[in-house]
Amino acid sequence: MTGWGLFLAALATFLLSHMIPARPAVRGWLIGTLGRTGYFAAYSLVSVAVLGWLIIAAANAPYVEVIPPFPFFRWVPLLIMPVVCWLAIAGLSIQNPFSFGGLGHRPFDPENPGILRTTRHPILVALMLWAIAHLLANGSLSHVILFGLFAGFAAMGMALIDRRTARNMGPDWHRLSCNTARLSLRAPRPWPRLWVWLTALAVYAALLHLHEAVIGLSPLS
């Protein structure tokens, strides 16, 4: 299978790998079987593997130009990806009762929600920024479909998860979420610890280093 067929197969696999575990019964069973930490670790590994396959399939699909390759757009990912890495690591580093992530050990504090004061969905915001940046830098039809779906998935996901979480929490929703936001420009309180910043920087450097080997194109070229 090659070309558009491979791209569509990878896209379908990626969507199913996120939709099925998101169902409450499946998610509950997986967490009960693997434990919370094991579930999120396995979920992250599978997501990264399928995502890599999907990106490679999009790059190998027939080229149809949608967005002209303006030189400035090639630099957008270099400027946005440090923020993406920071949001993702910060989101994973704390307990998050509202959305994806939440590998931290400290209980969630509604008075000091950390990165959740900026967004309750740091992983989804990171995904949305990553998608928008790469959509502008890769304007072929396959990439517009790929990254446009990711950006839309992240934006809709934030609204749907908020609605579901508010329903599940009931009266506790307002008390727990009053100092958080779906997406805002408010600074985190408190700011993530130093190791979060250093880890985000290391992840960004690793992505720069591995991009050409994995994707076949250097972001610095």
Sequence and secondary structure as in RCSB ss.txt:
>XXXX:A:sequence
MTGWGLFLAALATFLLSHMIPARPAVRGWLIGTLGRTGYFAAYSLVSVAVLGWLIIAAANAPYVEVIPPFPFFRW
VPLLIMPVVCWLAIAGLSIQNPFSFGGLGHRPFDPENPGILRTTRHPILVALMLWAIAHLLANGSLSHVILFGLF
AGFAAMGMALIDRRTARNMGPDWHRLSCNTARLSLRAPRPWPRLWVWLTALAVYAALLHLHEAVIGLSPLS
>XXXX:A:secstr
  HHHHHHHHHHHHHHHHHHHHSHHHHHHHHHHH HHHHHHHHHHHHHHHHHHHHHHHHHS   BSS   GGGGG
HHHHHHHHHHHHHHHHHTS  SSSS    SS   TTS BGGGT S HHHHHHHHHHHHHHHH  BHHHHHHHHHH
HHHHHHHHHHHHHHHHHHHTTHHHHHHTT  SS S   BS   HHHHHHHHHHHHHHHHHHHHHHSS TT 
